[in-house]
Amino acid sequence: MNDWQKEYKLVQHTPLIHFQHSEPHACLRATEVKPKLDRFLIEQLEKDSRFGDGRWKKWFVGDGSQQSFDYMMRITPNSEQVDRTQSIENGIERAIARAEHRSPNASLHEIHKNYFGNMAPGRNLEEKKEAIRETFKESLFYKDGLTLTIRCFIPELLALIDEHIRGFFMMHNFGTRQRKGFGSFTVDISAETNAPKEFDLVRKYCPNAYYCKLDDNVSADALLDAVWVISGFLKSGFNLGEPNYVRGFVFRYFQREGNSFANDKAFVKQKVLHNVYNEATRGEHIHSYGNNVRYRYVRGLLGTNENSRFCRDPRGETREDRTVHNIYIHSAEGVERFPSPLLFKPIGKFVFILPQKMPDEIFGSKFYILAKKQEQDYDSEATSDQKLNYLKEKCKDNMIKTPTVSELAPGAKSGDEALKRFLDAFAKDFNDKTSDKGGGYGINNLTNQHVELAKKLKLCPVLRA
């Protein structure tokens, strides 16, 4: 190894969902890694008194306007052996089986259920098969790992990269669905005597993190199972039949005494799909919030979506109960895709929950939630200004705000402090296996195999580990 180049072996912990999965030697892309590493290095430099003179700003390429550091990066697989999922083959087989009114006879390896993006429309079998081939993604897993090569002719910059590269990979995942644990890599430190371990790195770069521990020698799927269970308890909840109904913690959190808000699910049912969820015509009691109801897009603080799906009762006896209604979400302030502020980092037998910095603009931000007909009218508008005017003029009653910092955590001085307090509250609730989780049952009462894992998991703060 020469003085201007360093190599690092990367250990892969969970599959990487790759948009070019069919390409030979497709793996972690330098075009994704380098911009993230550059931003991470800038964050560290801005806090480092050794570089208070700002000399590091001369390390950018060109005039520095792109804030891209002057080094080259290459990432290559350590072997040809790669475990690829076969969701495309399986999807086509299922489509054919449905057309032939039979059960599918293929049992191929598909992407973990934490990824639900593989859905393809089609009016007939051929259209469906073509859509599957064009839109489905696959995941890649290199059991022998990857090699990251960095070439840099600025000694101080190369030394800085070497100082923070282990922490960088500890704090990031890559590819699609990365916040939910896919694309987890770390730098292999097995041959480095004094290299900081994962807990040391988390304490340094993300001290408010939590973790849970699984059994020894767990698989990547087992790690993603833990992520799926924890994130479900946190945000979406579960409706798996009696006694396996769990209401997402974020909904229950905002129903706490003295600071109660009606959430976005209630808003959709009563303000957007009111013809479907209609108490008078259906005899269904939804919820009585009183005359001074305050709706909040509470799930938006844990990541915004472009659309969601609602149905009255997925296990209902009638087709009307099981009918799925699509709703569409648009921001009035340009925050269309705010990612989750919690990143799940699976490593070995641990899953870390790493809180990210909360941008100020997500708090108290306005969103419009539209039914299908409104979405069609919205799409028919020609320009972004016309679309925005349509929302403001035609969809006034469809506007809902995300909670403010004080609504998330009264007395908090920043969004980051509010998120910490929310995560602390969630960990306490999740670790309490007996209290009611919104459906009259505690975690210990659950019987469905998909959520059974919750009984064994305990969330612990990293700083006390």
N, C-alpha and C positions, 0 to 999 in steps of 0.2 A: 504494500500500500504506500502511495507517495504522499507528500505533504499537502497536496491540494485536492485529495479525494478521500472520501470515507464510505465504507459499506456497512450496512446494517441488515441483519436477518430479521424479517418480520414473521411473527407467529400469527396464524389466522385462527380465530376462536369461533366465529359464526359465519355462515354463508354470506357472500357478497352478491346482491342483486344487481346485475350488470345489464346495461341497455344494449351492449354489443356482445351478448353472451355466446352467440354462435361463431364469433370470430376466433381463429386460432390464436392461442396464447393470450386471450383476453384475461385481464386481471385488474388489480387496483391501478387506477389511471393517475399518472403524474399530473395531468391537467386538472384533476380534482384535488390532489394532495397539496401541490405547491401553493396555490392561492390560500388555502387554509393554513398551511404552515407559515406563510408570510404574515398573515394577520395575527397568528398566535405569537410570532416573534416580535411583532410591533407592540403587542400588548405587554410582553415581558420587558422590552426595552424602555417603554414609557414609565415603567415602575422601577427601573434599575438605576440607582444613583451612579453607577460606574459609567453610564452613558448619558449623563445629564447634559453634556456639552452638545448633544445632538449630532455627533459625527456619524452616527449610523445612517443618517438620512442620505449620506453620500454613497451608500452601498446599493441604492436602487439602480435599476436599468434605465438608461436614457435620462430624461429630465426629472424623473421621480414622480411624475404625475400619476402613474399607475400603481405606485407603491409595490412594485415587484422586485424582490431582491435579486442581485446578480449572481446566480448560481444555476447549475443544470441538474436535473434529476432524472433518473431512469429506474424503472421498477420491472423486474423480470421474475417469472416463476422459477423455483429451484428444481423442479422436475416437470415432466409432461403429465404426471398423474393429477387429474383434477376431477372432483366429484361434481357432476352437473345434474341439476334436476331435470325432470322430463315432463313438465307441466303441459307443454304443447301437445305431445303425444297423448297424454292422459286426457286433456281437454277435448281433443278430436275424437278419441274413443268414446268418451261420455256423450258427446253430441250425436255420434252415430248410434250408440245404444238407445238413446232417447227416441231417435227417429224410427228405430226398429222395435221399440217398445220392449226392450230387454234390459237386464242389468249389465253394466259394463264389466268386461272380463279382464281388463288391464288393472294392474296394481303397481303403477310406476311411482318413482320418488318425486314428490311435488314440493314446492316451496312451503315452508312452515305457515301455519294458519295466521301468524302475525302479519303476513302480507296478504291483502285481499284485493289487489289491483288487477288480477287476471280475470277480467270479465269481458266478454265479447258479445256485441249485438249481432243480429242476423235474422232475416225473415224466413230463410230456408236453410237447409243443411249445408249447402255449398257456401252460402254467405257466411254462415257461422264458422265453418272450417277456415275460410280465408281470413276472417277477422281474428281467429285464434292465432294463426301463423304470423299475422302482421303485428298484433298488439301484445301478445303474451310475453312476459319476461321470465327468465330463468336465473337461478343462482349458481354460483361457482364456489367451490371450497378446495383450496390447495393444502392438503395435509402436510406437505413438505415445506410449506411456507414460501415466502417471496424474498428477493434481495433488493434492497433499496440502495442505489448508488448516488451519491451527491458529489459533484465536482464544483469546486469554488476556488478562485484565485485571490480571494480576500481573506487572509488568515484569521482576522478577528471575527468575520462573519461565519467562517467554517467552524471556529471554536464555539461560537454562540449556538449554532445549529446543533452541534454535538452536545452542548450543555442541556438543551431543551427538547431534543428529539424524542426522548423516552416519555417525557411528560406530555408532549403533543399527541402521540399515539394513544396514550392513556386517556386523554380528554376528548378524543374524536372517534367517530365511526364513519363509514363511507358507503357510497352507493345509495340505492333507493331504500327507503324505510329505515334509515340509519338511526333515527331517534329511538326506534323500537328494538335496537340491539343487533340489526343486521350489519354486516361489514365491520366487525370488530377485529382489530389487529393491535398487537403490541410489539415492541422491540424485544428481541430475544436477548436476555441478559444472563443466560445460563453460564457463559464463559467469562462474565465480568464479576470480579470478586467484590468490588465496592459499589456496584451500581444500585441505585435506589429501587426498592421493591414497589409493587403496585400500591400498597397502602401508604407508603412514604410519598409517592407521587401524588396521590389523591389529596393527602393532607396538605401538600405544598400548593397545589394548583386549584383545589376545590374543597376547602375545609368543611363546607356545610353538607357534604355528600352523605348518603346512606348506603348500606350494603346488606345483602343477605347471602347466606352460605348454603349450598346444596351438598348432597352426598359427594364423596370422592369419585373421581373418574367419570364425571357426568359427560353426556354427549352435547353437541351443539344444540340439538333439538330440545334437550332437557333444559338448557339455559334459556332458550327462547320460550319454552313453556312457562318458566318462572316469570319472564318479562310479560307474557300474555296475561297471566293471572294477576300480577300486581297492577299492571296498567288498566286491566278491566275493573278491578276494585276501585282504582283511583278515579277513572273517568266515566266509562260507559255503563258499568254495572253488568249484571247477568240476568237473563230471563230464561232459565232452563227448566221451568216447571217446579212444582212444589216438591221439596222445600228448598229450592235452589234459586230463589229470586234474591238478587242483591242490587241495591240501589247504589250507583256510583257515589264515591265519597264527596266529590265536588258538589253534587246536588245537596247532599245532607249537610255539608259544611255551611252552605249559604242559607240553611234553614235554622241556624243556631238562634237561640233565644236573644231577642233584643236587636237582631240585625238580619231579619228574614227577607229573602227575595224570592220571587217567583222566577224559575229558571227558563232557559230557552226551550226546553221540551214542552213546558206548559204554554209558553208563548206560541209555539207552532200549533199545538192542539187547539188553542182557544182563539188565536188571531189569524193564523195562516190556513189551517185545515179545519176551520170551524164548521164547515158543512159535513165533515167526516166525524169529528168529535163534537157532536151536538147533544147537549144534555136533554133538551126539550124533545127532540125527535128520536133519540136513541135510548132515553131513560138511563143515561150513564152519568154518574157523578164524577166529575174530573177532579176538581179541587176548588175550594172556596177561599179566595185570598182577600176578600173584602173590596171596598170601593177604592181604596188607596193603594192598589197593587203596584209594586215596582218590579218590572221584569228586567232581568239581566242575562246576557249571553255568557253564562258562567263557564261553559266548556271552552269558550274562545280563549280564556287565559291559559289553557293547556294545549293550545294549538287550534288554528282555525281550519275549517274545511270549505271546499267549494260546493259540496252538496252532501245531503244526508238522506236516509230512507226511514219512513215511518209506516207502521201498520197497527191497526187496533189491537190485534191479538194474533201473533204468529202461529199459535196452536189452536186458533178458533175453529169452530165447527163449520162456519159458513165461509164462502169465498170472499164475501164482502169484508169479513173480519181479517182475512189473511191478505187482502189486497195491499200492495206496497205503494206508498205515495212518496215520490221524490220531491225534495225541497232544495232550494238553491240559495247560496249565501254570497252576498256581495258587500264589499266595504265602501263606505262613503269617503274614506280617507286614505285609500291606497294601501291598506294592509290586507291584501287579498289572501296571502298565504303566510301567516305567522306560524313558524314551527313550534312544536312543544318546547317549553323551557326546561323540560326534564329529559336528559339523555340516559338511556339504559346502556350500560357498558358490561357485557358478559365476558368474563375472563376465568378460565380454569373451572373452579367450583364456586366462583363468586359472581353475583350480579350487583354492580354498583349503580346507584341512581345519582346522576351528576346534575345539580341545578345549574342552568345557564343564566347569563345576564338577561334581565327583563327589560326590553326597550320601553321607554316612557310612552310611546305612541299607542301601545296596546291597551293601556288603561283608559277606561271611559270612552273607548272608540265606538263609533256608530257603524252598525251593520244592518243590512236589509235582508230579510228572509222571505223568499218568494215561492209560491206554488208554481206548478208546471205551466199554466196558461200565462202567468205573469212573466215567467222566465222566457217564454217564446216571444212575448211582446218586447221584452228587454233586449233579446238577441236581434230583433228586427231593426233596432235603432242603429244608424250608420256609424256614428262616431262615439268616442268615449265621453265627450261632453253631453251628447244627446242621451246616452245611456244613464249618465249621472242625473241629468234633469228628469228622466223618466222615473228614477228611483225617488227623487225628492218630491216630485209633483204627483205621481200616480200611486206611490207605495208608502205614503206617510205613516199609515197604520202598521206597516211592516217593519218599522225601524226599532232596533233594540241595541242597547249599549252593553259593552263589557263592563265589569265592575271596576271601580277606581281602586287605587292603592289602599285607601282607608277602608273601603268596603271589603277588600280581600283580607286585610289584617288591621283593625282599628288601632291607630297610634303608630303604625309603622312609618318610618321616615324615608323609605325608598321601596321601589318595587322588589329589589333583591331581598330586603329584610322581610317584606310581606310574603314572598315565595318561601323563604326559609321557615317562617312560622306556619305557613300552610303545610309544608312538607313534614314538619315536626308533628302537626296535628294528625296528618294522614298516617304516619308511622305508628303513633299511639293507638289510633283506631284500628289499624290493620293487625297490630300485635295483640289486641284484645279479641280473643277468639270466641267470646261468649256473648258480647253485647249485640243488640239488634242492628243489622246492617241494612235496614230499610224495608225488609219484607217480613219482619217478625221472627227472623232466624239469625243466629250467630254463625260464625264460620264453622264451629264444631258441629253444627246441625246439617251442614251441606252433605249431600250424598252423590252428586254428579261427579263422575270421574274427571271431567275437564277442570273442575275447580277444587278437587280434593287436595291438590298440592298446597293450597293456601293454609291448610292446617299445620304444615311442617315449616313454613317460612316465617322468619322473624326479621324485621328491619331494624338495623342497628346504626347509630351514627358513627362515621368513620373516625371522628376525633376521639372517641372513647374506646376504639378498638385496640 
